[in-house]
Amino acid sequence: MDKEITLEVTSQKRKKGAVIAVISIAVLVLLIVALRGYIKSSVKKAEITTSTVEVGNIENTLNATGEVLPEFEEIITSPINASIKSALMDAGNKIAPGQSILTLDKSATQTEFDKLNFTLESKRNEIAKLKLDLAKSFYDIQSNNDIKQLRISSLADAVENAKRLFKAGGGTREGIEQAELNLKVAQLEKKQLENEIKNKQQTMQIEIKEAQIAAAIQENDLKALQRKLALANVVATRTGVITYVNKNIGANVHEGETLARIANLGSFKVSGSISDNSMEQLHSGIPIIIRINDTQLRGHVTNVSPSIQNSIISFDIQLDDRANKQLRPNMKVDVFLVTATHNKILRVANGPAFKGPTVQDIFVINNGKAERRTVHIGLTNFDYVEIEDGVKPGDVVITSDMTEFKNSKEVTIK
């Protein structure tokens, strides 16, 4: 008689079967991984890139960004509050000294100039009238002084006559004293008048000086306004290329607002920016490499901005070749800050094979086969990688990505 299998026994058999299946799969995977290390893989020569180990120099760099700017740029601002009447030039046009760029409606300023000129003329007439009035007052005082002098002479003669008459017995002592008193009073009056003349002269000089100063101030204001009116005819002062023109016809512009920019495109600089994480390595004088397509230009940092905006530090770069033909205004360029240099080291061209760690596996071609080697990596930049050991000059290193062969000790090159 058949015996029914219990549910517990059935469950144990299923578990045992699952464990055996998992173990079998794991062993199979391990065998495949182990065998791949010994299986000789292959790769087509056209699918890889290589570089020959050479002795040379290498520079460690930090990546940054930059914008090419004219080294010298003149900013023309509005000299007055006005509105734009017409624009005669466009951005990109070459311009020579004296050429008009745009014109401003300066009627309001011209009216102010005429009013100030009228005020100045009035002030000059006022000064002339003041001189005439003061001259007349001085003349009147001087005439009174002359009359006093004549009276004193007459009183002096009267004193002498009184004394002679007294000696002759025809006069009295009181008559002499009265004549002398009259003379003394006349002399004091003359002295008082002379002091008044002196004070009047000083007052005349002060009043005229004050009026002349006020007129001079108004005259300077008038000349300044006249210069502003002349500048309102916006013209170029140097040879260059227009990089900006405010062409908003009819728009009101305030004094000091930018109207145009003129750049000298014979000389350029670069404005760079980098993350503030590199702040400690950035300083004035650090060498710089600028890359424009396949062209490299060198220079150095001249100024580092003390402020940080949005975690970005700005700095200025002076180029060794500031007139290079590759440079264009507002061009975006790659900037590389040189932080270290190693000379006479083993190097190869940089490529996807180099991932970043200081210890890496690379493939070196030998007799048509690529052998895997473990090497130590030194400095790296956008062009080269320093290899400290494991290779010698003349070795050919695969620089393309060889990740799929990471478990292969040797790869055949077809």
Buried (B, 14 or more C-beta within 10 A) or exposed (E): EEEEEEEEEEEEEEEEEEEEEEEEEEEEEEEEEEEBEEEEBBBEEEEBBBBEBBEBEBBBBBEBBBBBBBBBBBEBBBBBBBBBBEBBBEEEBEBEEEBBBBBBBBEEBBEBBEEBBEBBEEBBEEBEEBBEEBEEEBEEBBEBBEEBBEBBEEBBEBBEBBBEBBEEEEBEEEBBEBBBEBBEEBBEBBEEBBEEBEEBEEEBEEBBEEBBEBBEEBBEBBEEBEEBBEBBEBBBEEEBBBBBBBBEEEEEBEEEEEBBBBBBBEEBBBBBBBBEEBEEEBEEEBBBBBBBEEEEBBBBBEEBEEEEEEEBBBBBBBBEBBEBEBBEBEBEBBBBBBBEEBEEBBBBBBBEBBEEEEEBBBBBBEEEBBBBBEBEBBBBBEBBBBBBEBBEEEBBBBBBBBEEBEBBBBBEBE
